[in-house]
Amino acid sequence: MVTKVQKWGNSQGLRFTKTLLDEARINVGDEVNVSIRKGRIIVEPVAKVRGRYDLKTLVAKMPKTYQPEEQDWGPPVGKEVW
């Protein structure tokens, strides 16, 4: 795909076709990481975090001495082995 660098206000920008963005799995409004490698401009989608929290962050906030209490779930109801 050939495109031109265009002036938009005090900035410059590139336009990408919808097909190109679909192939890169980038949607309008998504965050992208722009970097330069060996004189080339690389545009990559930023990994999307699902939900408001991730497990690594939640576990890091737990006290180091945390011990969960044992739960009594009652007698077996089906074909449980234990």
Distance bins in CASP14 RR format, pairs under 12 A and 6 or more apart:
PFRMAT RR
TARGET T0000
AUTHOR 0000-0000-0000
RMODE 2
METHOD distances of the structure
MODEL  1
1 14 0 0 0 0 0 1 0 0 0 0 0
1 15 0 0 0 0 0 1 0 0 0 0 0
1 16 1 0 0 1 0 0 0 0 0 0 0
1 17 1 0 0 1 0 0 0 0 0 0 0
1 18 0 0 0 0 0 1 0 0 0 0 0
1 19 0 0 0 0 1 0 0 0 0 0 0
1 20 1 0 0 1 0 0 0 0 0 0 0
1 21 0 0 0 0 0 1 0 0 0 0 0
1 23 0 0 0 0 0 1 0 0 0 0 0
1 24 0 0 0 0 0 1 0 0 0 0 0
2 14 0 0 0 0 0 1 0 0 0 0 0
2 15 0 0 0 0 0 1 0 0 0 0 0
2 16 0 0 0 0 0 1 0 0 0 0 0
2 17 0 0 0 0 0 1 0 0 0 0 0
2 20 0 0 0 0 0 1 0 0 0 0 0
3 13 0 0 0 0 1 0 0 0 0 0 0
3 14 1 0 1 0 0 0 0 0 0 0 0
3 15 1 0 1 0 0 0 0 0 0 0 0
3 16 1 0 0 1 0 0 0 0 0 0 0
3 17 0 0 0 0 1 0 0 0 0 0 0
3 20 0 0 0 0 1 0 0 0 0 0 0
3 41 0 0 0 0 0 1 0 0 0 0 0
4 12 0 0 0 0 1 0 0 0 0 0 0
4 13 0 0 0 0 1 0 0 0 0 0 0
4 14 1 0 0 1 0 0 0 0 0 0 0
4 15 0 0 0 0 1 0 0 0 0 0 0
5 11 0 0 0 0 0 1 0 0 0 0 0
5 12 1 0 1 0 0 0 0 0 0 0 0
5 13 1 0 1 0 0 0 0 0 0 0 0
5 14 1 0 0 1 0 0 0 0 0 0 0
5 15 0 0 0 0 1 0 0 0 0 0 0
5 41 0 0 0 0 0 1 0 0 0 0 0
6 12 1 0 0 1 0 0 0 0 0 0 0
6 13 1 0 1 0 0 0 0 0 0 0 0
6 14 1 0 0 1 0 0 0 0 0 0 0
6 15 1 0 0 1 0 0 0 0 0 0 0
7 13 1 0 0 1 0 0 0 0 0 0 0
7 14 0 0 0 0 0 1 0 0 0 0 0
8 14 0 0 0 0 0 1 0 0 0 0 0
8 15 0 0 0 0 1 0 0 0 0 0 0
12 41 0 0 0 0 0 1 0 0 0 0 0
13 34 0 0 0 0 0 1 0 0 0 0 0
13 41 0 0 0 0 0 1 0 0 0 0 0
13 43 0 0 0 0 0 1 0 0 0 0 0
14 20 0 0 0 0 0 1 0 0 0 0 0
14 21 0 0 0 0 0 1 0 0 0 0 0
14 32 0 0 0 0 0 1 0 0 0 0 0
14 34 0 0 0 0 0 1 0 0 0 0 0
14 41 0 0 0 0 1 0 0 0 0 0 0
14 43 0 0 0 0 1 0 0 0 0 0 0
15 21 0 0 0 0 0 1 0 0 0 0 0
15 28 0 0 0 0 0 1 0 0 0 0 0
16 22 0 0 0 0 1 0 0 0 0 0 0
16 23 0 0 0 0 1 0 0 0 0 0 0
16 24 0 0 0 0 1 0 0 0 0 0 0
16 26 1 0 0 1 0 0 0 0 0 0 0
16 27 0 0 0 0 0 1 0 0 0 0 0
16 28 0 0 0 0 0 1 0 0 0 0 0
16 30 0 0 0 0 0 1 0 0 0 0 0
16 32 0 0 0 0 0 1 0 0 0 0 0
16 43 0 0 0 0 1 0 0 0 0 0 0
17 23 0 0 0 0 1 0 0 0 0 0 0
17 24 0 0 0 0 0 1 0 0 0 0 0
17 26 0 0 0 0 0 1 0 0 0 0 0
18 24 0 0 0 0 0 1 0 0 0 0 0
18 26 0 0 0 0 0 1 0 0 0 0 0
18 27 0 0 0 0 1 0 0 0 0 0 0
18 28 0 0 0 0 1 0 0 0 0 0 0
19 26 0 0 0 0 0 1 0 0 0 0 0
20 26 0 0 0 0 1 0 0 0 0 0 0
20 43 0 0 0 0 0 1 0 0 0 0 0
21 27 1 0 0 1 0 0 0 0 0 0 0
21 28 1 0 0 1 0 0 0 0 0 0 0
21 29 0 0 0 0 0 1 0 0 0 0 0
21 30 0 0 0 0 1 0 0 0 0 0 0
21 32 0 0 0 0 1 0 0 0 0 0 0
21 43 0 0 0 0 1 0 0 0 0 0 0
21 45 0 0 0 0 1 0 0 0 0 0 0
22 28 0 0 0 0 0 1 0 0 0 0 0
22 30 0 0 0 0 0 1 0 0 0 0 0
22 45 0 0 0 0 0 1 0 0 0 0 0
23 45 0 0 0 0 0 1 0 0 0 0 0
24 30 0 0 0 0 1 0 0 0 0 0 0
24 32 0 0 0 0 1 0 0 0 0 0 0
24 42 0 0 0 0 0 1 0 0 0 0 0
24 43 1 0 0 1 0 0 0 0 0 0 0
24 44 0 0 0 0 1 0 0 0 0 0 0
24 45 1 0 0 1 0 0 0 0 0 0 0
25 32 0 0 0 0 0 1 0 0 0 0 0
25 44 0 0 0 0 0 1 0 0 0 0 0
25 45 1 0 0 1 0 0 0 0 0 0 0
25 46 0 0 0 0 0 1 0 0 0 0 0
25 47 0 0 0 0 0 1 0 0 0 0 0
25 48 0 0 0 0 1 0 0 0 0 0 0
26 32 1 0 0 1 0 0 0 0 0 0 0
26 33 0 0 0 0 0 1 0 0 0 0 0
26 34 0 0 0 0 0 1 0 0 0 0 0
26 43 1 0 0 1 0 0 0 0 0 0 0
26 44 0 0 0 0 1 0 0 0 0 0 0
26 45 1 0 1 0 0 0 0 0 0 0 0
26 46 0 0 0 0 1 0 0 0 0 0 0
26 48 0 0 0 0 0 1 0 0 0 0 0
27 45 0 0 0 0 1 0 0 0 0 0 0
27 46 0 0 0 0 0 1 0 0 0 0 0
27 48 0 0 0 0 1 0 0 0 0 0 0
29 45 0 0 0 0 0 1 0 0 0 0 0
29 46 0 0 0 0 0 1 0 0 0 0 0
29 48 0 0 0 0 0 1 0 0 0 0 0
30 43 0 0 0 0 0 1 0 0 0 0 0
30 44 0 0 0 0 0 1 0 0 0 0 0
30 45 1 0 1 0 0 0 0 0 0 0 0
30 46 1 0 0 1 0 0 0 0 0 0 0
30 47 0 0 0 0 0 1 0 0 0 0 0
30 48 1 0 0 1 0 0 0 0 0 0 0
31 43 0 0 0 0 0 1 0 0 0 0 0
31 44 0 0 0 0 0 1 0 0 0 0 0
31 45 1 0 0 1 0 0 0 0 0 0 0
31 46 1 0 1 0 0 0 0 0 0 0 0
31 47 0 0 0 0 1 0 0 0 0 0 0
31 48 0 0 0 0 1 0 0 0 0 0 0
31 49 0 0 0 0 0 1 0 0 0 0 0
32 41 0 0 0 0 0 1 0 0 0 0 0
32 42 0 0 0 0 1 0 0 0 0 0 0
32 43 1 0 1 0 0 0 0 0 0 0 0
32 44 1 0 0 1 0 0 0 0 0 0 0
32 45 1 0 1 0 0 0 0 0 0 0 0
32 46 1 0 0 1 0 0 0 0 0 0 0
32 47 0 0 0 0 0 1 0 0 0 0 0
32 48 0 0 0 0 0 1 0 0 0 0 0
33 41 0 0 0 0 0 1 0 0 0 0 0
33 42 0 0 0 0 1 0 0 0 0 0 0
33 43 1 0 0 1 0 0 0 0 0 0 0
33 44 1 0 1 0 0 0 0 0 0 0 0
33 45 1 0 0 1 0 0 0 0 0 0 0
33 46 1 0 1 0 0 0 0 0 0 0 0
33 47 0 0 0 0 1 0 0 0 0 0 0
34 40 0 0 0 0 0 1 0 0 0 0 0
34 41 1 0 0 1 0 0 0 0 0 0 0
34 42 1 0 0 1 0 0 0 0 0 0 0
34 43 1 0 1 0 0 0 0 0 0 0 0
34 44 0 0 0 0 1 0 0 0 0 0 0
34 45 0 0 0 0 0 1 0 0 0 0 0
34 46 0 0 0 0 0 1 0 0 0 0 0
35 41 1 0 0 1 0 0 0 0 0 0 0
35 42 1 0 1 0 0 0 0 0 0 0 0
35 43 0 0 0 0 1 0 0 0 0 0 0
35 44 1 0 0 1 0 0 0 0 0 0 0
35 46 0 0 0 0 0 1 0 0 0 0 0
36 42 1 0 0 1 0 0 0 0 0 0 0
36 43 0 0 0 0 0 1 0 0 0 0 0
37 43 0 0 0 0 0 1 0 0 0 0 0
37 44 0 0 0 0 0 1 0 0 0 0 0
47 54 0 0 0 0 0 1 0 0 0 0 0
48 54 0 0 0 0 0 1 0 0 0 0 0
49 55 0 0 0 0 0 1 0 0 0 0 0
49 56 0 0 0 0 0 1 0 0 0 0 0
49 57 0 0 0 0 1 0 0 0 0 0 0
51 57 0 0 0 0 0 1 0 0 0 0 0
51 58 0 0 0 0 0 1 0 0 0 0 0
52 58 0 0 0 0 0 1 0 0 0 0 0
53 59 0 0 0 0 0 1 0 0 0 0 0
53 60 0 0 0 0 0 1 0 0 0 0 0
53 61 0 0 0 0 1 0 0 0 0 0 0
54 60 0 0 0 0 1 0 0 0 0 0 0
54 61 0 0 0 0 0 1 0 0 0 0 0
55 61 0 0 0 0 0 1 0 0 0 0 0
55 62 0 0 0 0 0 1 0 0 0 0 0
56 62 0 0 0 0 0 1 0 0 0 0 0
58 66 0 0 0 0 0 1 0 0 0 0 0
59 66 0 0 0 0 1 0 0 0 0 0 0
60 66 0 0 0 0 0 1 0 0 0 0 0
62 68 0 0 0 0 0 1 0 0 0 0 0
73 80 0 0 0 0 1 0 0 0 0 0 0
73 82 0 0 0 0 0 1 0 0 0 0 0
74 80 0 0 0 0 0 1 0 0 0 0 0
75 82 0 0 0 0 0 1 0 0 0 0 0
76 82 0 0 0 0 1 0 0 0 0 0 0
END
